[in-house]
Amino acid sequence: MATRDIYTTTCDDGVQTTPTTCPDCGGNVRRTDHERICEDCGRILEDTQLDRGPDWGRHDEQGSKKRTGAPLTPTRHDRGLSTEIGYTQDGHGNALSSTKRRQLNRLRREQSRAQWQSKAERNLAYGLGEIRRIVARLGLAQSIRDQACSLFRTAQSEQLCRGRSLEAVAAASVYATTRCNGLGRSRAEVAACARCDQTGLTNAYTVMNVELELPTQPITATDRIPRLATELEVPDQVRRRALELAQTAHERGLMIGCRPSGVAAGCLYLAAQRVGFCLSQQRIADIAGTSPNTLRSRRDELLEIEAEA
């Protein structure tokens, strides 16, 4: 719910202490949520928007901006509100005595024991940690990490983790997030970075896709080509030509019943031949996860399409 829906009025809403005519054209002035605008000339007479964000302040002589605590994050089981006990220094950077360090060690041990309120909370912390590790190995963005963590929370609340390993559900959350955002990451690639096999990832993803009704889109050769082109280190001319071939193949129905990786490999190989860039069939097939026979079949079908056109 937006802040405006909660606080329908503020301390200065509805109070007109300034003239209602424009000083330039004499037109009528109307007041919106945070501004006073002339209806005739469009001049903004007053901008009184209130900042409801965090309160930043200068608390030291250097004038550095600080605020209390870090923002909430879905990547931690407690939203990032837990307390961390230091080791060798206090809050001011001063060294701690040996007696104080022993006391902090005891406090840290007791805090670790009392950190989990239930088994579900412990499983949530382990699953979110696994998602952070997979996302870091795949080199995905922070927004993908946050979405995957939120998806894992939803899956746990819907009791989808029962009977399945937490590693498989975490990997499925990452893979489902990449599918929903149109990223060309395959199941084998995600499973290679996870602590589960591809079968467990597939089973967990299938259940999550059905039960949670994820807005996933079908994978096309266009989604596979950018990553393959990067790994093959082909020039931009080959990449653009391969994308054009993939679009033509999609419009002519070539991808029906074919793996997107095979079609993408065929498009890249044909595009490299057209511009005179040397690429071996075996290298493209190994990176795309297909066979040279499939690559040649897709290339021949693309040539047939161009011949018919």
C-alpha positions as CSV (number, residue, x, y, z in Angstrom):
1,M,0.0,0.0,0.0
2,A,1.4,3.4,-0.9
3,T,2.1,6.0,1.7
4,R,-0.4,8.3,0.1
5,D,-3.1,5.7,0.7
6,I,-2.3,5.5,4.4
7,Y,-1.9,9.2,5.1
8,T,-4.7,10.8,3.1
9,T,-3.9,14.3,4.5
10,T,-0.8,16.0,5.8
11,C,-0.1,18.9,8.0
12,D,-0.3,21.4,5.1
13,D,-2.9,19.7,2.8
14,G,-5.9,21.8,2.1
15,V,-4.5,25.0,3.6
16,Q,-4.3,27.8,1.0
17,T,-2.1,30.6,2.4
18,T,-0.9,31.9,-1.0
19,P,-2.7,33.7,-3.8
20,T,-4.7,31.5,-6.3
21,T,-3.8,33.5,-9.3
22,C,-0.6,33.3,-11.4
23,P,1.7,36.3,-11.0
24,D,2.8,36.1,-14.7
25,C,-0.4,35.6,-16.6
26,G,-3.1,36.1,-14.0
27,G,-4.5,32.6,-14.7
28,N,-6.1,30.2,-12.3
29,V,-3.8,28.2,-10.1
30,R,-4.7,24.7,-9.1
31,R,-3.1,22.6,-6.4
32,T,-2.1,18.9,-7.0
33,D,-0.7,16.5,-4.4
34,H,2.6,18.3,-4.0
35,E,2.6,21.3,-6.4
36,R,0.8,24.5,-7.3
37,I,0.5,24.9,-11.1
38,C,-0.9,27.6,-13.3
39,E,-3.6,26.1,-15.6
40,D,-3.0,28.7,-18.4
41,C,0.8,29.0,-18.7
42,G,1.9,25.8,-16.9
43,R,4.3,27.5,-14.5
44,I,5.0,25.6,-11.3
45,L,4.6,28.2,-8.5
46,E,5.4,25.9,-5.5
47,D,6.9,22.5,-5.0
48,T,6.3,21.2,-1.5
49,Q,6.9,17.5,-2.0
50,L,7.6,15.8,1.3
51,D,10.5,13.3,1.4
52,R,9.3,10.2,3.3
53,G,12.6,8.3,2.8
54,P,15.2,7.5,5.4
55,D,16.5,10.4,7.5
56,W,20.2,11.0,6.5
57,G,22.2,13.2,8.8
58,R,25.7,14.4,9.4
59,H,26.9,13.2,12.8
60,D,30.7,13.7,12.7
61,E,33.1,16.5,12.0
62,Q,33.9,15.2,8.5
63,G,30.2,15.5,7.6
64,S,29.8,11.9,6.4
65,K,26.2,10.8,5.9
66,K,25.0,8.1,8.2
67,R,21.7,6.5,9.2
68,T,20.8,3.8,11.6
69,G,21.1,0.3,10.1
70,A,21.1,-1.2,6.7
71,P,18.0,-1.5,4.6
72,L,15.8,-4.6,4.7
73,T,16.9,-7.3,2.3
74,P,15.0,-10.5,1.2
75,T,18.3,-12.4,1.0
76,R,18.5,-12.9,4.8
77,H,16.1,-15.1,6.8
78,D,15.6,-12.2,9.3
79,R,15.5,-9.5,6.6
80,G,18.9,-8.3,7.7
81,L,17.8,-7.2,11.2
82,S,20.1,-9.5,13.1
83,T,22.9,-8.2,15.3
84,E,26.5,-9.0,14.6
85,I,29.0,-9.2,17.5
86,G,32.5,-8.0,16.8
87,Y,35.7,-9.8,17.4
88,T,38.7,-7.6,18.2
89,Q,37.5,-4.0,18.1
90,D,34.6,-2.1,19.6
91,G,32.3,0.3,17.8
92,H,34.9,3.1,17.9
93,G,37.7,1.0,16.5
94,N,39.5,0.6,19.8
95,A,41.2,-2.8,20.6
96,L,39.4,-5.0,23.1
97,S,41.0,-6.6,26.1
98,S,41.4,-10.3,26.4
99,T,38.7,-10.5,29.0
100,K,36.3,-8.6,26.8
101,R,37.1,-10.8,23.8
102,R,36.4,-14.0,25.8
103,Q,33.1,-12.5,27.0
104,L,32.2,-11.6,23.4
105,N,33.0,-15.2,22.3
106,R,30.6,-16.6,24.9
107,L,27.9,-14.1,23.7
108,R,28.5,-15.0,20.1
109,R,28.1,-18.7,20.9
110,E,24.9,-18.1,22.8
111,Q,23.6,-15.9,19.9
112,S,24.4,-18.6,17.4
113,R,22.4,-21.2,19.4
114,A,19.4,-18.9,19.8
115,Q,19.5,-17.6,16.3
116,W,16.8,-20.0,14.9
117,Q,13.3,-19.9,16.3
118,S,12.2,-23.0,14.4
119,K,13.4,-25.7,11.9
120,A,11.6,-23.8,9.1
121,E,13.6,-20.7,9.9
122,R,16.8,-22.7,9.8
123,N,15.9,-24.2,6.4
124,L,15.0,-20.7,5.1
125,A,18.4,-19.4,6.1
126,Y,20.2,-22.4,4.4
127,G,18.1,-22.0,1.2
128,L,18.7,-18.3,0.9
129,G,22.5,-18.9,1.4
130,E,22.4,-21.5,-1.3
131,I,20.7,-19.0,-3.6
132,R,23.3,-16.3,-3.0
133,R,26.1,-18.8,-3.7
134,I,24.5,-19.9,-7.0
135,V,23.8,-16.4,-8.2
136,A,27.4,-15.4,-7.4
137,R,28.8,-18.3,-9.4
138,L,26.5,-17.5,-12.3
139,G,27.4,-13.8,-12.2
140,L,23.7,-12.7,-12.2
141,A,22.5,-9.3,-11.1
142,Q,21.4,-8.3,-7.6
143,S,17.8,-7.9,-8.7
144,I,17.8,-11.6,-9.8
145,R,19.2,-12.6,-6.5
146,D,16.4,-10.7,-4.6
147,Q,13.7,-12.2,-6.8
148,A,15.0,-15.7,-6.4
149,C,15.1,-15.3,-2.6
150,S,11.5,-14.0,-2.6
151,L,10.4,-16.9,-4.7
152,F,12.1,-19.4,-2.3
153,R,10.2,-17.8,0.6
154,T,6.9,-18.2,-1.3
155,A,7.7,-21.8,-2.1
156,Q,8.4,-22.6,1.5
157,S,5.2,-20.9,2.7
158,E,3.3,-23.0,0.2
159,Q,4.9,-26.2,1.6
160,L,6.7,-27.0,-1.7
161,C,9.9,-27.8,0.1
162,R,8.5,-30.9,1.7
163,G,9.9,-34.1,0.2
164,R,12.5,-32.2,-1.8
165,S,16.0,-31.1,-1.0
166,L,16.6,-27.5,-0.2
167,E,19.4,-27.4,-2.7
168,A,17.0,-28.4,-5.5
169,V,14.4,-25.8,-4.5
170,A,17.0,-23.1,-4.3
171,A,18.4,-24.0,-7.7
172,A,14.9,-24.1,-9.1
173,S,14.2,-20.7,-7.7
174,V,17.2,-19.2,-9.5
175,Y,16.4,-21.0,-12.8
176,A,12.7,-19.9,-12.6
177,T,13.8,-16.3,-12.0
178,T,16.0,-16.3,-15.0
179,R,13.2,-17.8,-17.1
180,C,10.8,-15.1,-15.9
181,N,13.3,-12.4,-16.8
182,G,14.1,-13.8,-20.2
183,L,17.7,-14.7,-19.5
184,G,19.3,-17.4,-21.6
185,R,20.4,-19.8,-18.8
186,S,19.9,-23.5,-19.2
187,R,19.1,-26.0,-16.5
188,A,22.4,-27.8,-17.0
189,E,24.2,-24.5,-16.4
190,V,22.3,-23.8,-13.2
191,A,22.7,-27.4,-12.0
192,A,26.4,-27.2,-12.6
193,C,26.7,-24.4,-10.0
194,A,24.2,-26.0,-7.6
195,R,24.6,-28.8,-5.1
196,C,22.0,-31.0,-6.8
197,D,21.7,-32.8,-10.1
198,Q,19.6,-31.7,-13.1
199,T,16.8,-34.2,-12.3
200,G,16.2,-32.7,-8.9
201,L,16.2,-29.2,-10.3
202,T,13.8,-30.1,-13.0
203,N,11.3,-31.8,-10.6
204,A,11.4,-28.8,-8.2
205,Y,11.0,-26.3,-11.0
206,T,8.1,-28.2,-12.5
207,V,6.2,-28.2,-9.2
208,M,6.9,-24.5,-8.6
209,N,5.8,-23.6,-12.1
210,V,2.5,-25.4,-11.7
211,E,1.7,-24.6,-8.1
212,L,2.8,-20.9,-8.1
213,E,1.8,-20.2,-11.8
214,L,5.0,-18.5,-12.7
215,P,4.9,-16.1,-15.6
216,T,7.6,-18.0,-17.5
217,Q,8.1,-17.5,-21.3
218,P,9.1,-20.2,-23.8
219,I,12.8,-20.3,-24.5
220,T,13.7,-19.3,-28.1
221,A,17.0,-19.4,-30.1
222,T,17.1,-15.6,-29.8
223,D,17.6,-16.0,-26.0
224,R,20.5,-18.5,-26.5
225,I,22.5,-16.6,-29.2
226,P,23.9,-13.7,-27.1
227,R,25.5,-16.0,-24.5
228,L,26.8,-18.4,-27.1
229,A,28.2,-15.6,-29.1
230,T,30.0,-14.2,-26.0
231,E,31.6,-17.6,-25.2
232,L,32.6,-18.2,-28.8
233,E,34.0,-14.6,-29.0
234,V,32.5,-13.9,-32.4
235,P,32.4,-10.3,-33.8
236,D,29.2,-8.2,-33.6
237,Q,28.5,-8.7,-37.3
238,V,28.1,-12.5,-36.7
239,R,26.0,-11.9,-33.7
240,R,23.6,-9.6,-35.6
241,R,23.4,-11.9,-38.6
242,A,22.6,-14.9,-36.3
243,L,19.8,-12.9,-34.5
244,E,18.3,-12.1,-37.9
245,L,18.4,-15.8,-38.9
246,A,16.9,-16.8,-35.6
247,Q,14.0,-14.4,-36.1
248,T,13.4,-15.7,-39.6
249,A,13.4,-19.3,-38.2
250,H,10.9,-18.4,-35.5
251,E,8.6,-16.7,-38.1
252,R,8.7,-19.7,-40.4
253,G,8.1,-22.3,-37.6
254,L,11.5,-23.9,-37.7
255,M,11.8,-24.0,-33.9
256,I,8.7,-26.2,-33.6
257,G,9.9,-29.5,-32.1
258,C,13.5,-28.4,-32.1
259,R,15.8,-27.5,-29.1
260,P,16.5,-23.8,-29.0
261,S,20.2,-24.5,-28.4
262,G,20.4,-26.5,-31.6
263,V,18.7,-23.7,-33.6
264,A,21.0,-21.1,-32.0
265,A,24.1,-23.1,-32.9
266,G,22.9,-23.5,-36.5
267,C,22.2,-19.8,-36.8
268,L,25.7,-18.9,-35.4
269,Y,27.4,-21.4,-37.7
270,L,25.6,-20.2,-40.8
271,A,26.2,-16.5,-39.9
272,A,29.9,-17.1,-39.4
273,Q,30.1,-18.8,-42.8
274,R,28.4,-15.8,-44.4
275,V,30.8,-13.3,-43.0
276,G,33.9,-15.4,-43.4
277,F,34.6,-16.0,-39.7
278,C,36.2,-19.3,-39.0
279,L,34.3,-21.5,-36.5
280,S,34.5,-25.2,-36.2
281,Q,31.3,-27.3,-35.9
282,Q,32.6,-29.3,-32.9
283,R,33.4,-26.1,-30.9
284,I,30.0,-24.6,-31.4
285,A,28.3,-27.9,-30.6
286,D,30.3,-28.4,-27.4
287,I,29.5,-24.9,-26.1
288,A,25.8,-25.1,-27.2
289,G,25.4,-28.6,-25.6
290,T,24.3,-30.2,-28.9
291,S,25.9,-32.4,-31.6
292,P,27.5,-31.5,-34.9
293,N,24.8,-33.5,-36.7
294,T,22.1,-31.4,-35.1
295,L,24.0,-28.3,-36.0
296,R,24.3,-29.3,-39.7
297,S,20.6,-30.2,-39.8
298,R,19.5,-26.8,-38.5
299,R,21.9,-25.1,-40.9
300,D,20.5,-27.0,-43.9
301,E,16.9,-26.1,-42.8
302,L,17.9,-22.4,-42.6
303,L,19.3,-22.7,-46.1
304,E,16.1,-24.2,-47.4
305,I,14.1,-21.4,-45.8
306,E,16.3,-18.8,-47.5
307,A,16.0,-20.7,-50.9
308,E,12.2,-20.7,-50.6
309,A,12.2,-16.9,-49.9
